[in-house]
Amino acid sequence: MNDFQSLFGRSPTVIARAPGRVNLIGEHTDYNGGFVLPTAIPQVTRAELALRDDGMVRVWSNADPKSGIMKDSLCGVLRPELNRTSPSAADCLPARLSRWP
């Protein structure tokens, strides 16, 4: 199995994990005032993260290991309307964050 260290050459600075969940009854009714019966399942979502200083985002998925490491610029992820060659997070983040509620 591949781990963060072997894939990216360093340890993650953040590790987050969330249990899987399904609704036994009431799919899409809870936000309409209906009843719902959720339950946890053994599948999990796990994310391991580390900051980079080159404006690039690199992603690998255990669910599709044959796809390899996918790469994109931070601007390509946050603001695809900008030129993808811009490595500066400063070019991307303020406009993106200003659109958040």
Beta strands, then each sheet from edge to edge (+ up, - down):
strand 1: 14-25
strand 2: 37-49
strand 3: 56-59
strand 4: 70-73
sheet 1: 1+ 2-
sheet 2: 3+ 4-
end
